Amino acid sequence: MNGKSEQLIGKVLANPRPNTLTRQELVVATKFGYIQNETMRLLSEDVFSASVLFKGFPVARIQCWPKGEDQLTRSLERMNTRYVDILFVHNPEYYLMANVKGSEANVKRHQTVMLDRLAFLFEALEREIEHGRIRSYGISSNSFALKPSHAHFLPYQDLVKMATGAFERVREQKQKEHEAYHENLSFHEKEALAHQDMTAASSNSSKAASQPQSHSSRLTAPKVPKPVQRSSHGLGFLQMPGNLLEMEGVLTTAKWAKSQELRVFVNRPLNAMSPTNGTVRLASYPEPKSPTYEGAKSDLLAKLSAVADQREHLQPKMQRVQEMLHGLDHSLKTNTLSAIHLDSLSVRTQIHQELAKPVKARPANAHRPQKDSETRADTSSTLPKQTQETKETPTSHSEKSSAPLRPSVHSIEDLLRSVDIFAHAFHQQVRSQETKRVEKMLTERGVDLEGESVERFAIEYLLEHAQVDSVLLGMKREPYVDFSRKILKDLAK
């Protein structure tokens, strides 16, 4: 979001420490093409003048150039680096998702349009390599993990051919620019260049350095267009989803990539989005112990009922929260939630937000039905004063004690603590139930974990495939970082 990960990389690169890797030892990769947040604002302000190349869901994700050039500039600034080692084109198949209507002819036509625009984009990326701002490029696409028959599949068989064509066009253009420059040099420019070459050749000679410069040597020669020194295109990487439940891309696209000497990065190794099994988190989580989920749920429901009894006007609010809990309980018992959903679902936040909503006050002149006692009181007001006084009787102690009690600060704080305990137990229960479901699926496939965690088995399984060069793991939480470091240490052994 708005390049926050890039900013973190920039902080590290801007503040190197002893015994850490240098920039030259690091491989820095980033993506462009996902239009959201700050980039969406710039797009709405017509900062980008280029025509749209890839348009996805309505005004949600767009990829174009030089818009991509601007994104690269901003990425380099955020990361405090002059270049990135790999620049990925991010999910170009959104063009298909927005335009393909279903017929086979329609699919083929839009795939052709998408590939033509990718070829144009490859040419721009080849120029960026010549400018020194990127070292190579690749494509990161969820479509690589789909079957070729899928309407949103990104055909990959011609990608290398397209990159080669883009490279040849750039090389030819650079060569023409180089030749045209030398053909149009003025006499003084040629003399300045010749003197520059002679000075560079004798730079180690103190005698040459002590000689006064001639007028021609002080002329500033324009920047000389250089011909392309590379012998091949810069397309070097494909990135795709791959995990225990999504192996289509690993077994097909990745194998083709290796045959073309492309390197393969696999993402989402622990987050499966399988058409058969749905959304599944491939990890081992323990069950909640004290309190259990059922215990935490019962305690919170009791606290909600107690507050509702103490304050009549809070009853609708407490009822809505109780309905929320019953809905969450239903999703839990029907296995419709995954631990992946918990990244964007905060049960604690939702309940706190419901509790924090203001209660609508009853208008002062609002009509409400009168109780018998109120009717009697109204009737008595028409009696003579002396008669009224004889009807007034002091309120008994038992009548006072039957009035609703105001919830104490302690009871409200106790309710909020119960909300937090329930939310924690609910999240743990979702994760532990999913672990059991995953273990059952693996057992049905003949996999015996032998005490190993699901996540470790999932990573090692991917690395056993020769066509996989790197497995990418998220680093949003410290336990994820610790897990990755442990895996790397074990592999180093």
N, C-alpha and C positions, 0 to 999 in steps of 0.2 A: 504494500500500500504506500504510494507516493515515494517509493525508493528507500524505505526505512532500512531494509537489509543492506542496501548499497551504502547508506550512511554509516552503518556499523563497520563495514569493511573499510570505509574511508578513515574512520577514527583509528583503526588498527594500523593502516598503512601510514597515516600521518604521525603516529607515535610509536616508532619501532623500539623494541626492547632488546637487551643483550640476549644472545642464545636463542633468538627466534628467526624464522625464515625471512629472507629478504624478498622484495617484490619480484626479483628475477627468479626466485625459487618457487614462487606461488603460481598456480594456474587460476586465473580469475575469469569466471564466466558469468554472463548476464543475458537477459532476454529483452526483446522489444516487441511491441505490437498489441499489448493488452492496454486498452484505453479505459482509464477509470480515474476517479478522484481528480488530482491536480492536472493530469494530462487531458482529461475530459474537459476541464474548464478552459485550458489553452485552446483546445480544438473548437469549443463554442465561441471563442473570441477571435477565430480566424487567424490564429498564429501560424497555422500550417497552410501553405498555399498550394500544395500538391493535390492532385486528384486522388480520390480514395482508391486503394488497390483491393483491400479485403474488408468487406463490411459484414459484420455479424448481426447479432441480435440488435433490434432497433436502438441506434445510437448508444451501443454498449461497448463494442470492441471494434476498432478500425485499425488497419495497418496500411501505411503508405510511405512513400519516400518523396521529398525530403523530410516528412514528418518523422520517419525513423532516424534520420540524421540528427534531428533535434533531440530525440530521445537518447541517442547515443551520447551526444554532447552533455546532456544533463547527467547521464549515468557516470561519465568520466569525471565530471565535477564532484558528484556526490562521493565517489570512491577515491578521490585524490590520486588519480593515476592518469598517465598519458595514453594508455592503451588497455584493451581487454584481450585476453588470450582467445576467448570464444564468445561470439555473439550469436545467440539463438533467435531465429524467427519463431515467434510464439503462436502456436495453434492457428495456422492459416486456414484450416478446415472450417473455421467459423463462416467463411464465405459460403461453403456448401450447406451448412446448417441453416443459413438464412435463405438460400435461393433454391435448393433442390426440393422439388414438389413430389417426386415419387416415381415417375416413369423412367425407364432405363435410358431413353434418348435424352431426357432432361438431365439425368445424372452425368452422362458422358459429356454433354455440352458444357455444363458448369465445371466439371473437372478440367476440361481443356482450357477454359477461361482462367481458372485458378492457377494452372501450371504455367500458362503464358505470363501471368503477372508475377509468379515466382521467378521466372527466368529474368524478367526485368529487374526484380529485386536482387537477384544474384549478381547482376552486373553492377549495381550500386555497391554491393558488399565487396566485390572484387576491387572497386576503386578505393573503398575505405582501407583495404589491406595496403594498397599502394600509398595511401596517405599516412599509414603507420598507426592508425587509431584502433585497428583490430588485427589480430594475427591469423584468425580463421573464423569460420562461421558454420552454423548448423541449423537444423530444424527440430524444434520440440513440439511434438504433436500427439494428442491422445488418439488420433485416428490410426496411427501406426499399430495400435493394439487391436484394431478391429479386423474383421474378416474382409477380404477384398470385395465380397458381394454387398457389403454395407453401403448405404447411400452416402455416408459421410467419410468413406475411406479415402485416404490421401495416396494416390498411386505413386509409388516410389521408384519404379524401375528405370525411369528416365532422369532422375535427379542428377546423377553424376554427368550424364550427357549434357544436361542443361547447364550445369556448373562449368563444364569444359567449354561450351559455346560462349558463355558469359566471359570466361577468362580470356579466350581467344579474341573476342571483340575488344576488350579493354587493352590487351597487349597490342593489338593492331592500331588502336587509337593512340596509345602512348607512343608507339613507334613513329606514327605520322607526325605527332606533335613535336617529337624530338628532331625529326628530319626537317620539318618546316622551320623550327627555331634556328637551326644552323644555317639554313638557306637564306634566312632573312636577317642574319646578323650584320650590323654595320661594321665598318672598318675599325672604329674605335672599340667596339665591343669585342671584336675578334682579337685585337691587340691586348685588351684587358684580360681576356681569358687566357691567352698565350702566356702573359706575364704571371698570372695566377698559377698556371701549371708549372712554370719554371721555378717560381718561388716555393711551391709545395715540394718539388723534387729536391731542392737544396735547402730545406728548412733546418737540417742538422748542421749546416755550415755556418760558423760564426762570422766568417768573412762576408757571406751573402747577407746575413742579418744586419751587419753594420753599414751596408751600403745605403745611401739615400734613395728613397723611392722616386721613380719617375712619375711624370704626370699621368701616363697611361695606367700605372699601377694603382693610382688613387681613384680611378673610375670604378664605380660599383656596377658589377655585371649583374644583369637580371638573372633570376632563378632559372636554371636550365631544366627543361622538362626531361626527365630521365626515362629511358625505356624500361620495360618490366624485366626484372632480373629473375623472377621465378620461372619454373618450368611447368608448373601445374596449378590447377584451380585451388581455391581456399576452402571448399566444402570438405569438412573433416569429421562432422559429428551428427549423430541422430540421437534424440532423446525420446523415450516412450514409457508408458506405464508397464509395469511387469511385477507379478507377485504369484503366490501359490495358486490363486484362483483366476488369474488373468495371464496366461502364457502365450496367447496367440502371437503377439508382437515379438516376444523373445524367440519363439520357434520359427518364425517366418521372416519378418522384416529385419531382425537383428542378424540373422544368418546371411541374408542378402547383403547387408551393410558390411559385414566382415569380408565378404567376397570382393567388395569394392574398396577395401582398405579404409573404410570409415570406422570410427570408434563409436561405441554404443554406451549411452548412459541410460540406466533404468531408474525411473522415479516411482513413487507410490509403492514401495516394496512392502509396506505394512498396512496400506489402505486399499482394500479391494473394492471395486465397484463392478461386480459380476452380474451379467444379465440373469444368471441362474440363481445365485445366492444373495443378490442384493448388495447393500453396503456393509462391509465387514472389516473390523479392525483385527489384524493378525498379530495379537499380542496376548501375553499371559497376565491376568490380574487376579488378585486374591479376593475372596468373599469378604464383605463387611462383617466384623465380629462383634464389637461392643460399641454402640448398640447395633443390633441387626436392622435390616431395612424394615421389616414388619414392626419391630419395636419402635423405631423412630417414627414410622407413619402413624401408628396408634397413638403415640404420645402427642404428636402435633395435632391430630384430629381432635383429641380431648381438650387441648389448650384452646383451639379455635372455638369449640362449643362453649367452653367456660367464658371466654370473652364475649361471645354472642349473648349468653345468658345475662351477663352483667350490664351490657349496654344494648338496649333494643335497637337503636339507630345503627349499630354496627353489624346487625345480623345479616343484611344483604352482602356486605363486604366479606364477612367470614364464610358465608355460603359460597361465594364465588371462589374463594381460596380452596375450600373443601372440594368443590367441583374440579378445580385444577389438579388437586392431589388424586382424585379418582381417575381423571383422564391419564395422568402420568402412570398410575398403577396399571391401568388397562394396557397402555403401550408397552409396559414392562412385561406383563403376563402374556402378551401376544407376540413378543419378540420383534416389535416394529421399530425399535431404537437400536442404534449402533453407537459404540464409543466414539466413532467419528463424528456423529451428530453432536456429541457433548462439547466439541470444540466451539460450536456456535450457539449451544443451548446452555444457558446458566439458569438452572432451576431456582437457585437462591435469588438471583437478580429478578426473575419474573415474579416470584412471590413477594419480595420486598417492594417491587414497583406496584403491585396490586394493593398491598397494605398501605402504601404511601399515597394512594389516590385520595383526593379530598372527598369527604362525605357531604352530599347535598343537604343543606339545612332546610327544615320545614319552614315555609313562609309564615310570618306572624299572623296573617289573616286567613290561613288555609283552613278550609272546612274539614272537620273531622266529626264522626258520629259521637253523640253524647252518651255517657254512661248513665245508668239509673241514678246514681248518687249525684251527678251533675245536674240532671233534670230536677231532682228534688231541691237542689240548692237554688236553681233558677226560680223555681216556684216559690220557695221560701222568701225570696227577695221581695216578693210583692206583699208579704205579710207585715203587719205592724211591727215596729222595732222591738217592742216588749216581747211579742210572740217569738220573733227571731232569736232573741237572746235565750229564751227558754229552750229552743231547739238545739243550740250549740252545746256540744259535749266535747270534753277534751279527748284527743287522739290517744288511743291505748298504745302501750309499748309494743304489743304484738303487731299492730298495724304499721307502726314505723319500721319494724324489722323486716316486713314483707316487701318494702320498696326496693327497686333495682339498685345494686351496688355499683359504684364507679370503679372501673378497673384500676388497680394501683399501678404505680410505675414499675414495681417489682413484677407484677403479672405480665405487663407488656414486654419487659426485658426478657422474662422467662419464655414468652411466646417467640420472640425473635431468636433466642438461642435454640429453641426447638426447630425453627425453620432452618437454621444453619446446619444443625445435626442431621435433619432429614435430607437436605440437599446433598450433603456429603455421602450419606448412606445410599441415596438413590443413584448417584453417579457410580459409586463402587459396585452396586448391584447390577447396573447395566453392563459394566465392564466384565464382571465375573461371569454373568450369564452368557455373554458373547464368547468368553474364553471357552466355556464348556461346549458351546455350539461349534466353535472352530475345531476343538479337539475331537469332537464327534465326527466332523467332516473328514479330518485327516485320518482317523481310525478307519472310516469306511473306504478310504483310498489306500489302505494298507500301510499307513505311516505310523511308526512307533516313535514317539518323541524321546523315550527312555530318560525321562526326567529333565530334558532340555526345554527351555522356554520356547514358546511359539515364535516369537520375534527372532530369536537367534537362528532357529531352524530355517525360517523364511529367508533370512539374509544369506546364510550359507548355501541354501538350495540355489539361489540365483547365481552366486559366485561360482558354482560348479559348472555353469554353462560357459563354454569357451568364448561364445560370441558376446558375452557381457563384459565390458571393460570396467565399468564403475556402477556402484549402487548408491543412489543419492538418498540421504536420510535427513529428515527435518531436524532443526535445532532450536525449536521454540522454547523448550524447557531444559533445565539442567540435567534431569535424569536421561533425556535423549542424548545429550552430549556425553555423559558418562558411559552410556551404553555403546555409543559409537567408538569412543576411545578404547574401551575394553575389546571390542571386536577387532579394531586395528592392531592392538597389541598382540592378540592371539594369532592373527594372521601373520604378523611379523615373525612369530616363532616358527 
